[in-house]
Amino acid sequence: MHLLREGQFSVASTFLSELSQKKESSRPQEQKTNGAEASPSLEDIQTGELREQFATMYHILHQLKFESNLLPAIQWAREHRQQLQARGSHLEFELCRLQFVWLFHGGGNPQASMAAGRQAALEYARREFHAFVPDHLREIQQLMGAMAFCPNLETSPYRAIFHNPTAWSDVAQSFTREFCSLLGLSADSPLYIAATAGAIALPTLMKVQTIMKAKRTEWTSQNELPVSHPIISTATIYLFYPSMHGKSR
Protein backbone atom coordinates (compact mmCIF):
# COMPACT_ATOMS: atom_id res chain seq x y z
CA MET A 1 0.00 0.00 0.00
CA HIS A 2 2.79 2.42 0.91
CA LEU A 3 4.53 1.84 -2.43
CA LEU A 4 1.29 2.42 -4.35
CA ARG A 5 0.61 5.65 -2.45
CA GLU A 6 4.11 6.88 -3.27
CA GLY A 7 3.66 6.13 -6.96
CA GLN A 8 6.29 3.36 -6.96
CA PHE A 9 4.14 1.10 -9.13
CA SER A 10 6.91 -1.02 -10.63
CA VAL A 11 8.44 -1.67 -7.20
CA ALA A 12 5.00 -2.52 -5.79
CA SER A 13 4.36 -4.91 -8.68
CA THR A 14 7.69 -6.66 -8.10
CA PHE A 15 7.03 -6.88 -4.37
CA LEU A 16 3.56 -8.38 -4.88
CA SER A 17 4.90 -10.81 -7.46
CA GLU A 18 7.61 -12.10 -5.15
CA LEU A 19 5.16 -12.27 -2.25
CA SER A 20 2.73 -14.27 -4.37
CA GLN A 21 5.49 -16.68 -5.37
CA LYS A 22 6.45 -17.13 -1.73
CA LYS A 23 2.84 -17.89 -0.78
CA GLU A 24 2.53 -20.38 -3.59
CA SER A 25 5.71 -22.20 -2.60
CA SER A 26 4.67 -22.40 1.07
CA ARG A 27 1.39 -24.20 0.45
CA PRO A 28 0.51 -27.35 -1.49
CA GLN A 29 -0.23 -26.97 -5.17
CA GLU A 30 -3.95 -26.38 -5.56
CA GLN A 31 -5.91 -28.69 -7.74
CA LYS A 32 -6.97 -27.14 -11.02
CA THR A 33 -10.41 -27.93 -12.37
CA ASN A 34 -10.74 -28.59 -16.08
CA GLY A 35 -7.28 -27.18 -16.61
CA ALA A 36 -8.42 -23.65 -15.66
CA GLU A 37 -6.17 -21.29 -13.77
CA ALA A 38 -7.06 -20.40 -10.19
CA SER A 39 -9.05 -17.18 -9.92
CA PRO A 40 -7.26 -14.11 -8.54
CA SER A 41 -7.67 -13.39 -4.85
CA LEU A 42 -9.68 -10.49 -3.48
CA GLU A 43 -6.42 -8.90 -2.33
CA ASP A 44 -5.04 -9.00 -5.87
CA ILE A 45 -8.23 -7.45 -7.27
CA GLN A 46 -8.25 -4.66 -4.67
CA THR A 47 -4.56 -3.99 -5.24
CA GLY A 48 -5.16 -3.69 -8.98
CA GLU A 49 -8.02 -1.28 -8.45
CA LEU A 50 -5.97 0.85 -6.06
CA ARG A 51 -3.08 0.87 -8.50
CA GLU A 52 -5.36 2.24 -11.23
CA GLN A 53 -6.71 4.90 -8.87
CA PHE A 54 -3.27 6.05 -7.74
CA ALA A 55 -1.97 5.96 -11.32
CA THR A 56 -4.77 8.39 -12.20
CA MET A 57 -3.91 10.58 -9.22
CA TYR A 58 -0.21 10.78 -10.10
CA HIS A 59 -0.98 11.47 -13.75
CA ILE A 60 -3.13 14.43 -12.74
CA LEU A 61 -0.52 15.63 -10.24
CA HIS A 62 2.18 15.43 -12.91
CA GLN A 63 0.09 17.54 -15.26
CA LEU A 64 -0.59 20.02 -12.48
CA LYS A 65 2.94 20.35 -11.08
CA PHE A 66 5.14 20.00 -14.13
CA GLU A 67 2.93 21.00 -17.05
CA SER A 68 0.87 23.74 -15.33
CA ASN A 69 -2.18 21.96 -16.74
CA LEU A 70 -5.18 22.21 -14.44
CA LEU A 71 -7.72 20.75 -16.85
CA PRO A 72 -7.36 17.05 -15.83
CA ALA A 73 -7.77 17.99 -12.16
CA ILE A 74 -10.78 20.18 -12.93
CA GLN A 75 -12.35 17.38 -14.97
CA TRP A 76 -11.84 14.92 -12.11
CA ALA A 77 -13.38 17.36 -9.63
CA ARG A 78 -16.43 17.81 -11.85
CA GLU A 79 -16.89 14.07 -12.19
CA HIS A 80 -16.88 13.78 -8.39
CA ARG A 81 -18.72 17.01 -7.66
CA GLN A 82 -21.47 15.41 -5.58
CA GLN A 83 -19.06 13.49 -3.36
CA LEU A 84 -16.88 16.56 -2.86
CA GLN A 85 -19.87 18.76 -2.03
CA ALA A 86 -21.08 16.16 0.46
CA ARG A 87 -17.71 16.50 2.19
CA GLY A 88 -17.94 20.30 2.15
CA SER A 89 -14.96 20.49 -0.20
CA HIS A 90 -14.31 23.53 -2.42
CA LEU A 91 -11.65 21.84 -4.52
CA GLU A 92 -13.36 22.45 -7.87
CA PHE A 93 -13.60 26.19 -7.26
CA GLU A 94 -10.00 26.36 -6.04
CA LEU A 95 -8.85 24.72 -9.26
CA CYS A 96 -10.99 26.98 -11.46
CA ARG A 97 -9.82 30.07 -9.60
CA LEU A 98 -6.20 29.11 -10.18
CA GLN A 99 -7.01 28.50 -13.85
CA PHE A 100 -8.44 32.03 -14.01
CA VAL A 101 -5.25 33.45 -12.47
CA TRP A 102 -3.09 31.39 -14.82
CA LEU A 103 -4.98 32.70 -17.85
CA PHE A 104 -4.82 36.24 -16.44
CA HIS A 105 -1.02 36.01 -16.44
CA GLY A 106 -0.94 34.88 -20.05
CA GLY A 107 -1.75 31.18 -19.79
CA GLY A 108 1.88 30.09 -19.79
CA ASN A 109 2.74 32.27 -22.79
CA PRO A 110 5.33 34.87 -21.70
CA GLN A 111 4.81 36.81 -24.94
CA ALA A 112 1.07 37.25 -24.39
CA SER A 113 0.01 40.83 -23.80
CA MET A 114 -1.64 41.93 -20.60
CA ALA A 115 -4.85 42.73 -22.46
CA ALA A 116 -4.93 39.28 -24.08
CA GLY A 117 -4.46 37.54 -20.75
CA ARG A 118 -7.15 39.63 -19.10
CA GLN A 119 -9.58 38.90 -21.95
CA ALA A 120 -8.91 35.15 -21.79
CA ALA A 121 -9.50 35.15 -18.02
CA LEU A 122 -12.70 37.15 -18.42
CA GLU A 123 -14.06 34.74 -21.05
CA TYR A 124 -13.20 31.80 -18.81
CA ALA A 125 -15.02 33.40 -15.87
CA ARG A 126 -18.14 34.00 -17.96
CA ARG A 127 -18.09 30.39 -19.11
CA GLU A 128 -17.31 28.60 -15.86
CA PHE A 129 -18.00 30.70 -12.77
CA HIS A 130 -21.79 30.75 -12.93
CA ALA A 131 -21.93 27.36 -11.19
CA PHE A 132 -20.01 28.76 -8.20
CA VAL A 133 -21.98 31.97 -7.65
CA PRO A 134 -24.23 30.62 -4.84
CA ASP A 135 -21.27 29.57 -2.65
CA HIS A 136 -18.37 31.76 -3.82
CA LEU A 137 -19.86 35.07 -4.88
CA ARG A 138 -17.44 37.13 -2.77
CA GLU A 139 -14.37 35.36 -4.18
CA ILE A 140 -15.64 35.81 -7.74
CA GLN A 141 -16.26 39.50 -7.09
CA GLN A 142 -12.67 39.85 -5.91
CA LEU A 143 -11.39 38.23 -9.09
CA MET A 144 -13.48 40.55 -11.22
CA GLY A 145 -12.50 43.59 -9.14
CA ALA A 146 -8.85 42.85 -9.80
CA MET A 147 -9.43 43.68 -13.47
CA ALA A 148 -9.39 47.38 -12.58
CA PHE A 149 -5.91 47.00 -11.04
CA CYS A 150 -4.45 45.07 -13.95
CA PRO A 151 -1.41 47.37 -14.58
CA ASN A 152 -0.26 47.31 -10.93
CA LEU A 153 -1.61 44.17 -9.27
CA GLU A 154 1.49 43.81 -7.11
CA THR A 155 0.55 46.95 -5.15
CA SER A 156 -3.20 46.27 -5.17
CA PRO A 157 -5.36 44.62 -2.47
CA TYR A 158 -5.48 41.53 -4.72
CA ARG A 159 -1.76 40.78 -4.64
CA ALA A 160 -2.27 37.68 -2.45
CA ILE A 161 -4.55 36.13 -5.07
CA PHE A 162 -2.56 36.87 -8.22
CA HIS A 163 0.99 36.65 -6.83
CA ASN A 164 0.86 33.68 -4.50
CA PRO A 165 4.09 31.63 -4.82
CA THR A 166 2.54 28.61 -3.06
CA ALA A 167 -0.74 28.54 -4.99
CA TRP A 168 0.17 25.54 -7.15
CA SER A 169 1.59 23.46 -4.32
CA ASP A 170 -1.40 24.32 -2.12
CA VAL A 171 -3.92 23.21 -4.72
CA ALA A 172 -1.88 20.05 -5.38
CA GLN A 173 -2.05 19.19 -1.67
CA SER A 174 -5.79 19.86 -1.63
CA PHE A 175 -6.28 17.62 -4.65
CA THR A 176 -4.25 14.80 -3.08
CA ARG A 177 -6.16 15.10 0.19
CA GLU A 178 -9.57 14.99 -1.47
CA PHE A 179 -8.59 12.18 -3.86
CA CYS A 180 -7.41 9.98 -1.00
CA SER A 181 -10.42 10.89 1.13
CA LEU A 182 -12.82 9.64 -1.55
CA LEU A 183 -10.90 6.36 -1.49
CA GLY A 184 -11.38 6.20 2.27
CA LEU A 185 -7.68 6.80 2.91
CA SER A 186 -5.66 9.41 4.75
CA ALA A 187 -3.84 11.98 2.64
CA ASP A 188 -0.61 11.01 4.42
CA SER A 189 0.96 7.59 4.12
CA PRO A 190 0.25 5.30 7.11
CA LEU A 191 3.96 4.50 7.22
CA TYR A 192 4.78 8.21 7.50
CA ILE A 193 2.17 8.69 10.24
CA ALA A 194 3.43 5.72 12.24
CA ALA A 195 7.06 6.84 11.94
CA THR A 196 6.15 10.41 12.95
CA ALA A 197 4.09 9.25 15.95
CA GLY A 198 6.93 7.01 17.07
CA ALA A 199 9.50 9.79 16.73
CA ILE A 200 7.32 12.17 18.76
CA ALA A 201 6.70 9.61 21.51
CA LEU A 202 10.27 8.29 21.71
CA PRO A 203 11.76 11.07 23.94
CA THR A 204 9.00 10.57 26.51
CA LEU A 205 9.44 6.80 26.55
CA MET A 206 13.20 7.23 26.89
CA LYS A 207 12.57 9.48 29.89
CA VAL A 208 10.31 6.80 31.38
CA GLN A 209 13.08 4.25 30.95
CA THR A 210 15.59 6.57 32.60
CA ILE A 211 13.29 7.15 35.59
CA MET A 212 12.68 3.42 35.99
CA LYS A 213 16.41 2.74 35.87
CA ALA A 214 17.16 5.49 38.41
CA LYS A 215 14.48 4.26 40.82
CA ARG A 216 15.39 0.63 40.21
CA THR A 217 11.76 -0.23 39.61
CA GLU A 218 10.11 -2.71 37.35
CA TRP A 219 6.95 -2.49 35.32
CA THR A 220 4.63 -4.77 37.29
CA SER A 221 1.26 -4.15 35.63
CA GLN A 222 0.27 -4.18 31.97
CA ASN A 223 -2.51 -1.66 32.66
CA GLU A 224 -0.39 0.98 34.36
CA LEU A 225 2.31 3.39 33.37
CA PRO A 226 5.37 3.54 35.64
CA VAL A 227 5.06 7.34 35.87
CA SER A 228 2.41 9.94 35.24
CA HIS A 229 3.51 12.60 32.78
CA PRO A 230 1.32 15.15 30.93
CA ILE A 231 3.34 14.75 27.72
CA ILE A 232 2.17 11.15 27.33
CA SER A 233 -1.06 11.60 25.44
CA THR A 234 -3.91 9.14 25.15
CA ALA A 235 -2.99 8.54 21.51
CA THR A 236 0.57 7.64 22.50
CA ILE A 237 -0.67 5.22 25.15
CA TYR A 238 -2.97 3.51 22.67
CA LEU A 239 -0.16 3.31 20.11
CA PHE A 240 2.41 1.67 22.35
CA TYR A 241 0.14 -0.05 24.87
CA PRO A 242 -2.95 -1.32 22.98
CA SER A 243 -4.06 -3.42 25.97
CA MET A 244 -5.08 -0.18 27.69
CA HIS A 245 -7.45 0.82 24.86
CA GLY A 246 -10.96 1.38 26.18
CA LYS A 247 -9.89 1.47 29.83
CA SER A 248 -9.91 4.59 31.98
CA ARG A 249 -8.11 5.28 35.22
C-alpha positions in Angstrom: 0.0 0.0 0.0 2.8 2.4 0.9 4.5 1.8 -2.4 1.3 2.4 -4.3 0.6 5.6 -2.4 4.1 6.9 -3.3 3.7 6.1 -7.0 6.3 3.4 -7.0 4.1 1.1 -9.1 6.9 -1.0 -10.6 8.4 -1.7 -7.2 5.0 -2.5 -5.8 4.4 -4.9 -8.7 7.7 -6.7 -8.1 7.0 -6.9 -4.4 3.6 -8.4 -4.9 4.9 -10.8 -7.5 7.6 -12.1 -5.1 5.2 -12.3 -2.2 2.7 -14.3 -4.4 5.5 -16.7 -5.4 6.4 -17.1 -1.7 2.8 -17.9 -0.8 2.5 -20.4 -3.6 5.7 -22.2 -2.6 4.7 -22.4 1.1 1.4 -24.2 0.4 0.5 -27.4 -1.5 -0.2 -27.0 -5.2 -4.0 -26.4 -5.6 -5.9 -28.7 -7.7 -7.0 -27.1 -11.0 -10.4 -27.9 -12.4 -10.7 -28.6 -16.1 -7.3 -27.2 -16.6 -8.4 -23.6 -15.7 -6.2 -21.3 -13.8 -7.1 -20.4 -10.2 -9.0 -17.2 -9.9 -7.3 -14.1 -8.5 -7.7 -13.4 -4.9 -9.7 -10.5 -3.5 -6.4 -8.9 -2.3 -5.0 -9.0 -5.9 -8.2 -7.4 -7.3 -8.2 -4.7 -4.7 -4.6 -4.0 -5.2 -5.2 -3.7 -9.0 -8.0 -1.3 -8.4 -6.0 0.9 -6.1 -3.1 0.9 -8.5 -5.4 2.2 -11.2 -6.7 4.9 -8.9 -3.3 6.0 -7.7 -2.0 6.0 -11.3 -4.8 8.4 -12.2 -3.9 10.6 -9.2 -0.2 10.8 -10.1 -1.0 11.5 -13.8 -3.1 14.4 -12.7 -0.5 15.6 -10.2 2.2 15.4 -12.9 0.1 17.5 -15.3 -0.6 20.0 -12.5 2.9 20.4 -11.1 5.1 20.0 -14.1 2.9 21.0 -17.1 0.9 23.7 -15.3 -2.2 22.0 -16.7 -5.2 22.2 -14.4 -7.7 20.8 -16.9 -7.4 17.1 -15.8 -7.8 18.0 -12.2 -10.8 20.2 -12.9 -12.3 17.4 -15.0 -11.8 14.9 -12.1 -13.4 17.4 -9.6 -16.4 17.8 -11.9 -16.9 14.1 -12.2 -16.9 13.8 -8.4 -18.7 17.0 -7.7 -21.5 15.4 -5.6 -19.1 13.5 -3.4 -16.9 16.6 -2.9 -19.9 18.8 -2.0 -21.1 16.2 0.5 -17.7 16.5 2.2 -17.9 20.3 2.1 -15.0 20.5 -0.2 -14.3 23.5 -2.4 -11.6 21.8 -4.5 -13.4 22.5 -7.9 -13.6 26.2 -7.3 -10.0 26.4 -6.0 -8.8 24.7 -9.3 -11.0 27.0 -11.5 -9.8 30.1 -9.6 -6.2 29.1 -10.2 -7.0 28.5 -13.8 -8.4 32.0 -14.0 -5.3 33.5 -12.5 -3.1 31.4 -14.8 -5.0 32.7 -17.9 -4.8 36.2 -16.4 -1.0 36.0 -16.4 -0.9 34.9 -20.0 -1.7 31.2 -19.8 1.9 30.1 -19.8 2.7 32.3 -22.8 5.3 34.9 -21.7 4.8 36.8 -24.9 1.1 37.2 -24.4 0.0 40.8 -23.8 -1.6 41.9 -20.6 -4.9 42.7 -22.5 -4.9 39.3 -24.1 -4.5 37.5 -20.7 -7.1 39.6 -19.1 -9.6 38.9 -21.9 -8.9 35.2 -21.8 -9.5 35.1 -18.0 -12.7 37.1 -18.4 -14.1 34.7 -21.0 -13.2 31.8 -18.8 -15.0 33.4 -15.9 -18.1 34.0 -18.0 -18.1 30.4 -19.1 -17.3 28.6 -15.9 -18.0 30.7 -12.8 -21.8 30.8 -12.9 -21.9 27.4 -11.2 -20.0 28.8 -8.2 -22.0 32.0 -7.6 -24.2 30.6 -4.8 -21.3 29.6 -2.7 -18.4 31.8 -3.8 -19.9 35.1 -4.9 -17.4 37.1 -2.8 -14.4 35.4 -4.2 -15.6 35.8 -7.7 -16.3 39.5 -7.1 -12.7 39.9 -5.9 -11.4 38.2 -9.1 -13.5 40.6 -11.2 -12.5 43.6 -9.1 -8.9 42.8 -9.8 -9.4 43.7 -13.5 -9.4 47.4 -12.6 -5.9 47.0 -11.0 -4.5 45.1 -14.0 -1.4 47.4 -14.6 -0.3 47.3 -10.9 -1.6 44.2 -9.3 1.5 43.8 -7.1 0.6 47.0 -5.2 -3.2 46.3 -5.2 -5.4 44.6 -2.5 -5.5 41.5 -4.7 -1.8 40.8 -4.6 -2.3 37.7 -2.4 -4.6 36.1 -5.1 -2.6 36.9 -8.2 1.0 36.6 -6.8 0.9 33.7 -4.5 4.1 31.6 -4.8 2.5 28.6 -3.1 -0.7 28.5 -5.0 0.2 25.5 -7.2 1.6 23.5 -4.3 -1.4 24.3 -2.1 -3.9 23.2 -4.7 -1.9 20.0 -5.4 -2.1 19.2 -1.7 -5.8 19.9 -1.6 -6.3 17.6 -4.6 -4.2 14.8 -3.1 -6.2 15.1 0.2 -9.6 15.0 -1.5 -8.6 12.2 -3.9 -7.4 10.0 -1.0 -10.4 10.9 1.1 -12.8 9.6 -1.6 -10.9 6.4 -1.5 -11.4 6.2 2.3 -7.7 6.8 2.9 -5.7 9.4 4.7 -3.8 12.0 2.6 -0.6 11.0 4.4 1.0 7.6 4.1 0.2 5.3 7.1 4.0 4.5 7.2 4.8 8.2 7.5 2.2 8.7 10.2 3.4 5.7 12.2 7.1 6.8 11.9 6.1 10.4 12.9 4.1 9.3 15.9 6.9 7.0 17.1 9.5 9.8 16.7 7.3 12.2 18.8 6.7 9.6 21.5 10.3 8.3 21.7 11.8 11.1 23.9 9.0 10.6 26.5 9.4 6.8 26.6 13.2 7.2 26.9 12.6 9.5 29.9 10.3 6.8 31.4 13.1 4.2 31.0 15.6 6.6 32.6 13.3 7.1 35.6 12.7 3.4 36.0 16.4 2.7 35.9 17.2 5.5 38.4 14.5 4.3 40.8 15.4 0.6 40.2 11.8 -0.2 39.6 10.1 -2.7 37.3 6.9 -2.5 35.3 4.6 -4.8 37.3 1.3 -4.1 35.6 0.3 -4.2 32.0 -2.5 -1.7 32.7 -0.4 1.0 34.4 2.3 3.4 33.4 5.4 3.5 35.6 5.1 7.3 35.9 2.4 9.9 35.2 3.5 12.6 32.8 1.3 15.2 30.9 3.3 14.7 27.7 2.2 11.1 27.3 -1.1 11.6 25.4 -3.9 9.1 25.2 -3.0 8.5 21.5 0.6 7.6 22.5 -0.7 5.2 25.2 -3.0 3.5 22.7 -0.2 3.3 20.1 2.4 1.7 22.3 0.1 -0.1 24.9 -2.9 -1.3 23.0 -4.1 -3.4 26.0 -5.1 -0.2 27.7 -7.5 0.8 24.9 -11.0 1.4 26.2 -9.9 1.5 29.8 -9.9 4.6 32.0 -8.1 5.3 35.2 
